[in-house]
Amino acid sequence: MTDPAVAGEPLPEEADRSEGEMRADGRLVIWRGLDAWRTESSQVFLGPNGIEAHGTQVGVDPVPYRLDYRLDASDGFVTRRLALTAAGTGWSRRLDLRHDGAGAWTIDADAVGTVKLPEPGGDPASLGQARDCDLGFSPLTNLMPIRRSGLNTQPGSADFVMAWVAVPDLTVVTSAQRYEHIRRTATGSVVRYVDLGLFPGFEADLELDESGIALRYPELAELVSSNTDA
């Protein structure tokens, strides 16, 4: 099966644009992995009330893979859709994760080929408290809860439940997380990430730019290039 969003065809909101019209307001960001060989590039369309992005992540652990994704959190930084494909030698899999904005999620997944990974997908009923997705190994999706809660600009802390997508297997589970504003910096802010469930005890002080894009996520990734003029 082929998902239009992952295959490069426009999402519904993109189809409203005139044929041949191209967006010039995107920002290309590129990160490199710190814990393993990995790279991620994403074209990010960031506004005052939301984000859309499409990107590619390539890694070698736990198996060599390429992941392509499209993210729509354009309304209030609340995830409405995350569409993904992951592929390696002799296998591929697809996940379409959708959210109505009020707590109801749907999951559509399938896989072809053979690889020693868990099956993609999950139980959408378990995600009822989640408003955000969290893409494994990606420093991008922490932006949504941070921006929605304003923790990149003001003191405080907040707890969240995320729809966490494991990479490259594309399984979906709930993940309890906390974000705490630590300080403002000359280039943005530092916000502490605290895992409250999947990886208890893990904490990381995320270094962010003024827009909430991760400059450095300790033990995960750091920014190597960003088209800040876009």
TORVOTOR-619881 format. One record per residue (C-alpha): residue number from 1; y, z, x; residue in one letter. Coordinates in Angstrom, 3 decimals. Each point is the difference from the previous one (the first is absolute). Last residue first. Layout:
BEGIN
PT    nr          v          w          u   rest
PT   NUM          Y          Z          X      a
...
This chain:
BEGIN
PT    nr          v          w          u   rest
PT   230     31.131      5.302     13.846      a
PT   229      1.922      1.365      3.001      d
PT   228     -2.518      2.755      0.611      t
PT   227     -2.720     -2.449      0.990      n
PT   226     -2.380      2.643      1.269      s
PT   225     -2.238      0.038      3.048      s
PT   224     -2.264      2.472      1.791      v
PT   223     -0.230      2.747     -2.598      l
PT   222     -2.505      2.729      0.771      e
PT   221     -3.420      0.789     -1.376      a
PT   220     -2.689      2.622     -0.715      l
PT   219     -0.190      3.074      2.246      e
PT   218      3.677      0.758     -0.654      p
PT   217      1.646     -2.255     -2.619      y
PT   216      2.953     -1.586      1.762      r
PT   215      2.838     -2.180     -1.246      l
PT   214     -1.171      0.321     -3.599      a
PT   213      2.248     -1.767     -2.519      i
PT   212      1.959      2.518     -2.092      g
PT   211      3.185     -2.077     -0.318      s
PT   210      1.952      1.975      2.614      e
PT   209     -2.844     -0.234      2.519      d
PT   208     -2.956      2.342     -0.092      l
PT   207     -1.805      2.216      2.526      e
PT   206     -3.043      1.479     -1.742      l
PT   205     -0.964      3.500      1.083      d
PT   204     -3.781      0.087     -0.393      a
PT   203     -2.363      2.575     -1.462      e
PT   202     -3.793      0.049     -0.344      f
PT   201     -1.445      3.326     -1.116      g
PT   200     -2.012     -1.425     -2.858      p
PT   199     -0.986     -3.671      0.409      f
PT   198     -0.799     -1.113     -3.555      l
PT   197      1.707      2.900     -1.745      g
PT   196      3.376      1.522      0.772      l
PT   195      1.211     -2.336      2.739      d
PT   194      3.464      1.000      1.195      v
PT   193      2.607     -2.637      0.890      y
PT   192      3.187      1.291      1.591      r
PT   191      3.208     -1.979     -0.464      v
PT   190      2.321     -0.795      2.911      v
PT   189      3.201     -1.871     -0.745      s
PT   188      2.132     -3.081      0.583      g
PT   187      1.341     -1.480      3.237      t
PT   186      2.221      2.832      1.258      a
PT   185     -2.393      2.521     -1.500      t
PT   184     -0.251      2.002     -3.222      r
PT   183     -2.406      2.896     -0.070      r
PT   182     -3.340      1.359     -1.173      i
PT   181     -0.405     -1.260     -3.576      h
PT   180     -3.475      0.957     -1.188      e
PT   179     -2.633     -2.301     -1.528      y
PT   178     -3.221      1.307     -1.510      r
PT   177     -3.232     -1.856     -0.739      q
PT   176     -2.961      0.066     -2.390      a
PT   175     -2.178     -3.126      0.301      s
PT   174     -1.914     -1.577     -2.859      t
PT   173     -2.624     -2.632      0.780      v
PT   172     -0.138     -3.811      0.264      v
PT   171     -2.539     -1.906      2.126      t
PT   170      1.417     -3.070      1.728      l
PT   169     -2.620     -0.127      2.828      d
PT   168      2.521     -0.982      2.697      p
PT   167      1.864      2.263     -0.457      v
PT   166     -0.158      2.866     -2.490      a
PT   165      2.386     -0.172     -2.945      v
PT   164      1.600      3.292     -1.049      w
PT   163      1.272      0.285     -3.566      a
PT   162      2.428      2.826      0.740      m
PT   161      0.610      3.465     -1.397      v
PT   160      3.356      1.420      1.029      f
PT   159      1.587      3.261      1.131      d
PT   158      3.704      0.354      0.741      a
PT   157      2.231      1.514      2.672      s
PT   156      3.687      0.724      0.428      g
PT   155      3.033     -0.956      2.033      p
PT   154      1.801     -3.309     -0.672      q
PT   153      0.132     -3.570      1.314      t
PT   152     -3.574     -1.147      0.666      n
PT   151     -1.260      2.477     -2.576      l
PT   150      1.664     -1.933     -2.813      g
PT   149     -2.986      0.552     -2.299      s
PT   148     -0.419     -3.688     -0.820      r
PT   147      0.733     -0.973      3.611      r
PT   146     -2.639      2.301      1.477      i
PT   145     -2.567     -0.777     -2.696      p
PT   144      0.380     -3.760      0.600      m
PT   143      0.436     -0.101      3.787      l
PT   142     -3.407      1.448      0.803      n
PT   141     -1.276     -3.476     -0.935      t
PT   140      1.129     -1.761      3.177      l
PT   139     -1.651      1.868      2.890      p
PT   138     -3.333     -1.709     -0.788      s
PT   137     -3.310      1.351      1.362      f
PT   136     -1.320      0.408     -3.574      g
PT   135      2.268     -1.165     -2.806      l
PT   134      1.454      2.772     -2.139      d
PT   133      0.673     -0.901     -3.623      c
PT   132      2.537      1.916     -2.016      d
PT   131      0.373      1.497     -3.470      r
PT   130     -3.200      2.052      0.073      a
PT   129     -0.874      2.673     -2.551      q
PT   128     -2.361     -2.276     -1.958      g
PT   127     -1.870     -1.263      3.065      l
PT   126     -3.453      1.377     -0.877      s
PT   125     -0.231     -2.219     -3.093      a
PT   124      0.319     -3.063      2.264      p
PT   123     -3.430      0.710      1.541      d
PT   122     -0.462     -1.953      3.219      g
PT   121      0.112     -3.402      1.622      g
PT   120     -1.639     -1.448      3.105      p
PT   119     -3.580      0.817      1.091      e
PT   118     -0.367      2.174      3.068      p
PT   117     -0.238     -1.875      3.309      l
PT   116     -2.883     -1.301      2.107      k
PT   115      0.693     -3.699     -0.582      v
PT   114     -1.786     -2.704     -1.973      t
PT   113      1.537     -2.888     -1.917      g
PT   112      2.080      0.040     -3.150      v
PT   111      1.988      2.794     -1.609      a
PT   110      1.717      0.752     -3.297      d
PT   109      2.788      2.136     -1.370      a
PT   108      2.112      0.479     -3.124      d
PT   107      1.551      3.436     -0.435      i
PT   106      2.211      1.057     -2.895      t
PT   105      2.414      2.930     -0.035      w
PT   104      1.685      1.967     -2.784      a
PT   103      2.523      2.571      1.256      g
PT   102      3.359     -1.034     -1.459      a
PT   101      0.997     -2.986      2.158      g
PT   100     -2.674     -2.253     -1.519      d
PT    99     -1.949     -0.042      3.257      h
PT    98     -2.031     -2.813      1.555      r
PT    97     -2.416     -0.128      2.953      l
PT    96     -1.469     -3.430      0.732      d
PT    95     -2.610      0.225      2.747      l
PT    94     -1.852     -2.785      1.821      r
PT    93     -2.827     -0.166      2.490      r
PT    92     -1.149     -2.215      2.848      s
PT    91     -3.057     -0.308      2.209      w
PT    90     -1.727     -2.104      2.655      g
PT    89      2.444      0.701      2.840      t
PT    88      2.892      1.963     -1.429      g
PT    87      2.048      0.077     -3.177      a
PT    86      2.248      2.264     -2.043      a
PT    85      1.914     -1.126     -3.064      t
PT    84      2.652      2.045     -1.753      l
PT    83      2.135      0.299     -3.137      a
PT    82      2.080      3.152     -0.506      l
PT    81      1.760      0.176     -3.336      r
PT    80      2.428      2.146     -1.987      r
PT    79      0.723      2.645      2.609      t
PT    78      3.023      2.168     -0.835      v
PT    77      2.993     -0.537      2.321      f
PT    76      2.253      0.187     -3.085      g
PT    75     -0.981     -3.479     -1.135      d
PT    74     -0.777     -2.347      2.914      s
PT    73     -3.247      1.600      1.077      a
PT    72     -1.855     -3.305      0.302      d
PT    71     -2.212     -0.346      3.070      l
PT    70     -1.807     -3.085      1.247      r
PT    69     -2.723      0.287      2.602      y
PT    68     -1.986     -1.838      2.660      d
PT    67     -2.583      1.855      2.113      l
PT    66     -1.734     -1.511      3.029      r
PT    65     -3.041      1.739      1.392      y
PT    64     -1.996      1.020      3.073      p
PT    63     -2.225      2.953     -0.924      v
PT    62      0.766      3.763     -0.088      p
PT    61      2.386     -0.767      1.704      d
PT    60      1.083     -3.419      1.314      v
PT    59      3.318     -0.543     -1.771      g
PT    58      2.269     -2.574     -1.619      v
PT    57      2.528      0.840     -2.715      q
PT    56      1.829     -2.701     -1.917      t
PT    55      2.996      0.290     -2.283      g
PT    54      1.696     -0.470     -3.324      h
PT    53      2.663      2.375     -1.174      a
PT    52      1.951      1.035     -3.079      e
PT    51      2.165      3.098     -0.059      i
PT    50      2.003      2.021     -2.469      g
PT    49      3.206      1.495     -1.325      n
PT    48      2.613     -0.559      2.709      p
PT    47     -1.701     -3.208      1.154      g
PT    46     -2.633     -0.851      2.571      l
PT    45     -1.713     -3.369      0.319      f
PT    44     -2.401      0.494      2.902      v
PT    43     -1.855     -2.755      1.854      q
PT    42     -2.751      1.929      1.712      s
PT    41     -1.726     -0.179      3.362      s
PT    40     -2.793      2.327      1.027      e
PT    39     -1.791      0.368      3.306      t
PT    38     -3.056      1.945      1.089      r
PT    37     -1.761      1.069      3.184      w
PT    36     -0.690      3.690     -0.553      a
PT    35      1.858      3.313     -0.324      d
PT    34      3.508     -1.315      0.692      l
PT    33     -0.074     -3.137     -2.134      g
PT    32      2.765     -2.580      0.247      r
PT    31      2.675     -0.589     -2.629      w
PT    30      1.912     -3.111     -1.063      i
PT    29      2.808     -0.190     -2.552      v
PT    28      1.402     -3.184     -1.533      l
PT    27      2.897      0.677     -2.353      r
PT    26      0.415     -2.060     -3.135      g
PT    25      3.324     -1.084     -1.484      d
PT    24     -0.424     -3.752      0.488      a
PT    23     -2.232     -0.661     -2.971      r
PT    22     -1.041     -3.584     -0.604      m
PT    21      0.612     -2.201     -3.028      e
PT    20     -2.300     -3.040     -0.075      g
PT    19     -0.703      0.323     -3.680      e
PT    18      2.550      2.275     -1.618      s
PT    17     -0.814      3.700      0.031      r
PT    16     -1.844      1.477     -2.965      d
PT    15     -3.313     -0.455      1.840      a
PT    14      0.945      2.861      2.314      e
PT    13     -0.213      2.566     -2.816      e
PT    12     -3.432     -1.302     -0.951      p
PT    11     -1.309      0.205      3.608      l
PT    10      0.249     -3.295      1.793      p
PT     9     -2.986     -1.832      1.514      e
PT     8     -0.803      0.999      3.566      g
PT     7     -3.727      0.579     -0.336      a
PT     6      0.592      3.732     -0.242      v
PT     5      2.151     -0.248     -3.099      a
PT     4     -2.151     -2.659     -1.606      p
PT     3     -3.219      2.020      0.425      d
PT     2     -2.921     -2.203      0.905      t
PT     1     -3.552      0.660     -1.120      m
